[in-house]
């Protein structure tokens, strides 16, 4: 097993109601190209996928990331619509340490407004904190450009509050960005307990001083 759960398996799937989050497959190439053939998609994605060759390389990169345990990408499909591809969701480690990981996603044009992103992200979040708890994962981060209002809403809805304003880094990131972050449930419980203990200690001090 590598440092990020490499034995979790190539067939790992997650569910969120009618949504099935499964590994990407070679036969998804045409649906992937159709998803990227969308002006809104091209506005937010820095790496284009506009030819069969680019689609093949993109799918190969997702397989390689899953095999190495450095990136877990899921094709989000709607089982209530015959397995229609409705989005992509990914969990990756931007640094060498296991304590912090990053989530990212996109949805197809036809799936927007149906709550796909928030349902899928909620499922991924719960899975990640459970699957990688023993490895030390305590924080998930979500980044988006400041003008991506929809992503901001999804982040807040899924319990990722705004944490930091990120400066633009042209040409890949021409605008400032938002960093949203969510802590592992255990870390949240500990912090709440610490706050309560501190408050109780302060309160006790005031009472005894009277």
BAFIRO-444437 format. One record per residue (C-alpha): residue number from 1; residue in one letter; x, y, z. Coordinates in nm, 2 decimals. Layout:
! residues N
(atom NUM; "A"; (X; Y; Z)),
...
//
This chain:
! residues 210
(atom 1; "X"; (0.00; 0.00; 0.00)),
(atom 2; "X"; (0.13; 0.35; -0.08)),
(atom 3; "X"; (0.08; 0.66; 0.13)),
(atom 4; "X"; (-0.26; 0.74; 0.00)),
(atom 5; "X"; (-0.47; 0.42; 0.00)),
(atom 6; "X"; (-0.34; 0.25; -0.31)),
(atom 7; "X"; (-0.51; -0.08; -0.21)),
(atom 8; "X"; (-0.86; 0.07; -0.22)),
(atom 9; "X"; (-0.91; -0.10; -0.55)),
(atom 10; "X"; (-0.97; 0.00; -0.91)),
(atom 11; "X"; (-1.34; -0.10; -0.89)),
(atom 12; "X"; (-1.42; 0.13; -0.60)),
(atom 13; "X"; (-1.76; 0.30; -0.64)),
(atom 14; "X"; (-1.97; 0.54; -0.43)),
(atom 15; "X"; (-2.34; 0.61; -0.44)),
(atom 16; "X"; (-2.55; 0.92; -0.36)),
(atom 17; "X"; (-2.92; 0.83; -0.42)),
(atom 18; "X"; (-2.95; 0.76; -0.80)),
(atom 19; "X"; (-2.60; 0.89; -0.86)),
(atom 20; "X"; (-2.32; 0.63; -0.91)),
(atom 21; "X"; (-1.96; 0.75; -0.87)),
(atom 22; "X"; (-1.75; 0.49; -1.05)),
(atom 23; "X"; (-1.40; 0.47; -1.21)),
(atom 24; "X"; (-1.36; 0.63; -1.55)),
(atom 25; "X"; (-1.35; 0.38; -1.85)),
(atom 26; "X"; (-1.21; 0.39; -2.20)),
(atom 27; "X"; (-1.57; 0.38; -2.34)),
(atom 28; "X"; (-1.64; 0.71; -2.17)),
(atom 29; "X"; (-1.43; 0.90; -2.42)),
(atom 30; "X"; (-1.72; 1.02; -2.64)),
(atom 31; "X"; (-1.92; 1.13; -2.33)),
(atom 32; "X"; (-1.61; 1.31; -2.20)),
(atom 33; "X"; (-1.56; 1.49; -2.53)),
(atom 34; "X"; (-1.93; 1.59; -2.53)),
(atom 35; "X"; (-1.90; 1.73; -2.17)),
(atom 36; "X"; (-1.60; 1.94; -2.27)),
(atom 37; "X"; (-1.77; 2.07; -2.58)),
(atom 38; "X"; (-1.94; 2.33; -2.36)),
(atom 39; "X"; (-1.85; 2.70; -2.33)),
(atom 40; "X"; (-1.92; 2.71; -1.95)),
(atom 41; "X"; (-1.69; 2.40; -1.91)),
(atom 42; "X"; (-1.41; 2.56; -2.10)),
(atom 43; "X"; (-1.44; 2.88; -1.89)),
(atom 44; "X"; (-1.35; 2.69; -1.57)),
(atom 45; "X"; (-1.12; 2.41; -1.69)),
(atom 46; "X"; (-0.76; 2.49; -1.77)),
(atom 47; "X"; (-0.67; 2.17; -1.95)),
(atom 48; "X"; (-0.87; 2.12; -2.27)),
(atom 49; "X"; (-1.01; 1.79; -2.39)),
(atom 50; "X"; (-1.12; 1.85; -2.75)),
(atom 51; "X"; (-0.98; 1.56; -2.95)),
(atom 52; "X"; (-1.00; 1.18; -2.92)),
(atom 53; "X"; (-0.63; 1.18; -2.84)),
(atom 54; "X"; (-0.67; 1.43; -2.56)),
(atom 55; "X"; (-0.96; 1.23; -2.42)),
(atom 56; "X"; (-0.74; 0.92; -2.43)),
(atom 57; "X"; (-0.46; 1.09; -2.24)),
(atom 58; "X"; (-0.71; 1.24; -1.99)),
(atom 59; "X"; (-0.86; 0.89; -1.91)),
(atom 60; "X"; (-0.51; 0.74; -1.89)),
(atom 61; "X"; (-0.41; 1.01; -1.63)),
(atom 62; "X"; (-0.72; 0.92; -1.42)),
(atom 63; "X"; (-0.63; 0.55; -1.43)),
(atom 64; "X"; (-0.27; 0.62; -1.34)),
(atom 65; "X"; (-0.37; 0.84; -1.05)),
(atom 66; "X"; (-0.60; 0.57; -0.91)),
(atom 67; "X"; (-0.34; 0.30; -0.94)),
(atom 68; "X"; (-0.08; 0.51; -0.76)),
(atom 69; "X"; (-0.32; 0.63; -0.50)),
(atom 70; "X"; (-0.24; 1.00; -0.56)),
(atom 71; "X"; (-0.57; 1.08; -0.72)),
(atom 72; "X"; (-0.91; 0.92; -0.72)),
(atom 73; "X"; (-1.13; 1.04; -1.00)),
(atom 74; "X"; (-1.49; 0.93; -1.04)),
(atom 75; "X"; (-1.72; 0.95; -1.33)),
(atom 76; "X"; (-2.06; 1.06; -1.19)),
(atom 77; "X"; (-2.35; 0.89; -1.36)),
(atom 78; "X"; (-2.72; 0.90; -1.31)),
(atom 79; "X"; (-2.87; 0.55; -1.28)),
(atom 80; "X"; (-3.22; 0.69; -1.31)),
(atom 81; "X"; (-3.13; 0.81; -1.66)),
(atom 82; "X"; (-2.97; 0.50; -1.80)),
(atom 83; "X"; (-2.62; 0.57; -1.66)),
(atom 84; "X"; (-2.59; 0.91; -1.82)),
(atom 85; "X"; (-2.26; 1.08; -1.75)),
(atom 86; "X"; (-2.34; 1.39; -1.54)),
(atom 87; "X"; (-2.01; 1.49; -1.40)),
(atom 88; "X"; (-1.66; 1.43; -1.26)),
(atom 89; "X"; (-1.54; 1.43; -0.91)),
(atom 90; "X"; (-1.18; 1.40; -0.79)),
(atom 91; "X"; (-0.98; 1.37; -0.47)),
(atom 92; "X"; (-0.61; 1.44; -0.49)),
(atom 93; "X"; (-0.31; 1.52; -0.26)),
(atom 94; "X"; (-0.14; 1.85; -0.36)),
(atom 95; "X"; (0.15; 1.79; -0.13)),
(atom 96; "X"; (0.35; 1.50; 0.02)),
(atom 97; "X"; (0.17; 1.49; 0.35)),
(atom 98; "X"; (-0.15; 1.28; 0.41)),
(atom 99; "X"; (-0.32; 1.53; 0.64)),
(atom 100; "X"; (-0.45; 1.75; 0.36)),
(atom 101; "X"; (-0.63; 1.67; 0.03)),
(atom 102; "X"; (-0.81; 1.86; -0.24)),
(atom 103; "X"; (-1.15; 1.80; -0.40)),
(atom 104; "X"; (-1.26; 1.91; -0.74)),
(atom 105; "X"; (-1.55; 1.86; -0.97)),
(atom 106; "X"; (-1.74; 1.96; -1.28)),
(atom 107; "X"; (-2.09; 1.88; -1.41)),
(atom 108; "X"; (-2.22; 1.84; -1.76)),
(atom 109; "X"; (-2.43; 2.12; -1.91)),
(atom 110; "X"; (-2.75; 1.90; -1.90)),
(atom 111; "X"; (-2.70; 1.81; -1.54)),
(atom 112; "X"; (-2.67; 2.16; -1.39)),
(atom 113; "X"; (-2.95; 2.27; -1.16)),
(atom 114; "X"; (-3.03; 1.92; -1.05)),
(atom 115; "X"; (-2.81; 1.91; -0.73)),
(atom 116; "X"; (-2.56; 1.67; -0.89)),
(atom 117; "X"; (-2.25; 1.85; -0.76)),
(atom 118; "X"; (-2.36; 1.88; -0.40)),
(atom 119; "X"; (-2.49; 1.53; -0.37)),
(atom 120; "X"; (-2.18; 1.38; -0.53)),
(atom 121; "X"; (-1.94; 1.60; -0.32)),
(atom 122; "X"; (-2.12; 1.51; 0.00)),
(atom 123; "X"; (-2.07; 1.14; -0.08)),
(atom 124; "X"; (-1.70; 1.19; -0.17)),
(atom 125; "X"; (-1.64; 1.39; 0.15)),
(atom 126; "X"; (-1.79; 1.12; 0.38)),
(atom 127; "X"; (-1.59; 0.85; 0.20)),
(atom 128; "X"; (-1.26; 1.04; 0.21)),
(atom 129; "X"; (-1.27; 1.12; 0.58)),
(atom 130; "X"; (-1.36; 0.75; 0.66)),
(atom 131; "X"; (-1.12; 0.58; 0.41)),
(atom 132; "X"; (-0.82; 0.79; 0.50)),
(atom 133; "X"; (-0.87; 0.86; 0.86)),
(atom 134; "X"; (-0.60; 0.61; 0.97)),
(atom 135; "X"; (-0.35; 0.77; 0.73)),
(atom 136; "X"; (-0.41; 1.11; 0.90)),
(atom 137; "X"; (-0.64; 1.30; 0.67)),
(atom 138; "X"; (-0.79; 1.58; 0.87)),
(atom 139; "X"; (-0.87; 1.85; 0.61)),
(atom 140; "X"; (-1.03; 1.87; 0.26)),
(atom 141; "X"; (-0.99; 2.18; 0.05)),
(atom 142; "X"; (-1.19; 2.31; -0.25)),
(atom 143; "X"; (-1.07; 2.59; -0.48)),
(atom 144; "X"; (-1.25; 2.79; -0.74)),
(atom 145; "X"; (-1.22; 3.13; -0.92)),
(atom 146; "X"; (-1.40; 3.42; -0.75)),
(atom 147; "X"; (-1.65; 3.45; -1.04)),
(atom 148; "X"; (-1.76; 3.09; -1.01)),
(atom 149; "X"; (-2.06; 3.16; -0.80)),
(atom 150; "X"; (-2.21; 2.82; -0.85)),
(atom 151; "X"; (-1.91; 2.64; -0.71)),
(atom 152; "X"; (-1.91; 2.88; -0.41)),
(atom 153; "X"; (-2.27; 2.78; -0.34)),
(atom 154; "X"; (-2.19; 2.40; -0.37)),
(atom 155; "X"; (-1.90; 2.44; -0.13)),
(atom 156; "X"; (-2.10; 2.62; 0.14)),
(atom 157; "X"; (-2.39; 2.37; 0.10)),
(atom 158; "X"; (-2.16; 2.08; 0.16)),
(atom 159; "X"; (-2.00; 2.23; 0.47)),
(atom 160; "X"; (-1.69; 2.38; 0.31)),
(atom 161; "X"; (-1.69; 2.74; 0.45)),
(atom 162; "X"; (-1.48; 3.01; 0.29)),
(atom 163; "X"; (-1.12; 3.00; 0.44)),
(atom 164; "X"; (-0.89; 3.22; 0.23)),
(atom 165; "X"; (-0.87; 3.45; -0.07)),
(atom 166; "X"; (-0.61; 3.33; -0.32)),
(atom 167; "X"; (-0.42; 3.57; -0.54)),
(atom 168; "X"; (-0.44; 3.52; -0.92)),
(atom 169; "X"; (-0.16; 3.33; -1.09)),
(atom 170; "X"; (-0.18; 3.40; -1.46)),
(atom 171; "X"; (-0.19; 3.26; -1.72)),
(atom 172; "X"; (-0.34; 2.94; -1.57)),
(atom 173; "X"; (-0.54; 3.13; -1.30)),
(atom 174; "X"; (-0.61; 3.48; -1.43)),
(atom 175; "X"; (-0.84; 3.57; -1.15)),
(atom 176; "X"; (-0.83; 3.55; -0.77)),
(atom 177; "X"; (-0.97; 3.24; -0.61)),
(atom 178; "X"; (-1.16; 3.12; -0.31)),
(atom 179; "X"; (-1.02; 2.85; -0.08)),
(atom 180; "X"; (-1.29; 2.66; 0.10)),
(atom 181; "X"; (-1.20; 2.40; 0.37)),
(atom 182; "X"; (-1.37; 2.13; 0.57)),
(atom 183; "X"; (-1.22; 1.95; 0.87)),
(atom 184; "X"; (-1.26; 1.58; 0.95)),
(atom 185; "X"; (-1.55; 1.52; 1.19)),
(atom 186; "X"; (-1.31; 1.40; 1.46)),
(atom 187; "X"; (-1.11; 1.72; 1.43)),
(atom 188; "X"; (-1.43; 1.93; 1.45)),
(atom 189; "X"; (-1.54; 1.74; 1.76)),
(atom 190; "X"; (-1.20; 1.80; 1.93)),
(atom 191; "X"; (-1.21; 2.17; 1.85)),
(atom 192; "X"; (-1.56; 2.20; 1.99)),
(atom 193; "X"; (-1.46; 2.02; 2.30)),
(atom 194; "X"; (-1.15; 2.25; 2.34)),
(atom 195; "X"; (-1.37; 2.56; 2.30)),
(atom 196; "X"; (-1.61; 2.44; 2.56)),
(atom 197; "X"; (-1.33; 2.34; 2.80)),
(atom 198; "X"; (-1.17; 2.69; 2.75)),
(atom 199; "X"; (-1.51; 2.86; 2.80)),
(atom 200; "X"; (-1.58; 2.65; 3.11)),
(atom 201; "X"; (-1.24; 2.73; 3.25)),
(atom 202; "X"; (-1.28; 3.10; 3.19)),
(atom 203; "X"; (-1.63; 3.10; 3.34)),
(atom 204; "X"; (-1.51; 2.92; 3.65)),
(atom 205; "X"; (-1.23; 3.17; 3.69)),
(atom 206; "X"; (-1.48; 3.46; 3.69)),
(atom 207; "X"; (-1.71; 3.29; 3.94)),
(atom 208; "X"; (-1.43; 3.21; 4.18)),
(atom 209; "X"; (-1.31; 3.56; 4.17)),
(atom 210; "X"; (-1.63; 3.70; 4.30)),
//
